[in-house]
Amino acid sequence: QASLRFRMQIGYNMQYSTISRELIERLRPHGPFFDSPYPDFFATNVAFLTARAIVVDPRPLVAIGICPRSFGAYFFSDRESEGIEMLMNEPDDASRQRLARVVLPGLQHYTSWLFAMQRLVDRYGDAYGLRVDYRRYRLLQIGHAYARLRRGAPDARERLRELQQRLSPLERWGYAIAYGLLAPLLRRGGSLARSVRRLLRSRVGPYPEIEVAVRPTPHRDILSLFRALPAPDKADSAGAPAVAAANDPVGEPGATPHAS
């Protein structure tokens, strides 16, 4: 349900997961296992929704990098549209028409997430009582537009005007008033501004509060990192406990799930 409310409690990238062939074959009658503009988001949520058993391994087993031709490189350099074109993962016409009244201009990441969750509901909604939180999707897009305006992005005003043309009067005036009240407070800084930022991230932001450490490394690519890793201790590996998490599949932060 958190994913349908655009709250990410686990990593959706498929590098984090090992999926059994039995699960994929069992779901084949429902359609492709990888589907929608964000196939990893779709498949991971399908696995957690339908798997009979999920095992979470808390050991750090995966290293993920960003290369110049990966979507991450485009996304983090504010060239998201180029990344979408590179991936060729635009939604199909039927899905686009169905969500035409919901979709807002803005961060394509949120919109691809939306299409993935809508496909999930189309396939499994009746069986599991699922519903996409469209209102929260729109909140994230509107919040993103105002955040770019506050940061002084070059085209922020133009994009905000484009977005406002797609909003209801209540959305347009409500968010404009909220921004007018919050923006001066956030610009002043200080402890109150930091508290408001934390509150906004926890109540509005799609991601959990995690500490990310950035440090220099001698490794220029993933292969270099792999070669530098110590050899695994076979005895430790054989005796490492696996966390059964069929009822609470989130597990520990950074854990690797195995679904069947």
C-alpha positions, 0 to 999 in steps of 0.5 A: 500500500505504501508504494501506491501512496508514493512512499518508497519503503524498500528499494525497487531496483531489481539489482536488490532482488533475486526472484525465483523462476517458479514465481515468474511462471506462476504469474505468467497468465496475468501478463509480463513480469516486467511491465510499465514504463518502470518495470523494476517498480512494477515487478518488485511490488508484484513480487512482494504482493504475490510471493508465497515466501520472502527471505531478507538477507541483511548482508550488503551484497550489491553495489550499484553504480551510475555510468554516463549512459545510465538513466541515473546519470541523466536523472541526477544531472537534471536531464531526465527527458534525455534519459526517458528518450534513451530508455524508450519507456514512454507509456502506451497510448491506452494508459496515457489516455486513461490517466490524462486527467491525473498526470501533471507536467513535472518530474517524469520519475513520479509519472513513470512510478504512477503508470507502474502502480496503475498497471499493478492495480489493473492486474491485481487490484480486485484480488487485493483491494488496491487503489492508487493515491492520485491526489498524493501523486499530484501533491508530489508534482506540485511540490517539486515545481515549487521546490524548483522555484525556491531553488531558483532553477532557470525555467522554474517559473515557466514550468510552474505556469504550465503546471498551474494550467492543469490544476483545479482552482482549489489546488492552484490557490491552496498550494500557492498560499502554502508556498507564500507562507512557507517560502519566507520562513525557509529562506530565513534559515535557523532551527525553525526552518530546519524543523519545517524541512524535516517535517515536510520531508517526513510528511510529504517526501516519498523517501524514508529518512536515511543517512547517506555518506559520500566519501572519495574512493579509488575505484573508477568502476564497479569491476574495480570495486569488485576486485578489491572486495575481500573474498567471502568467508564460506563458513560465515556465509553458510552460517549467516542467518536469513530473515524470513519476512513473508508478513513483514517483507521490508526487512532491514535497510539495505537488505536483499530480498529473495522472493518465491 
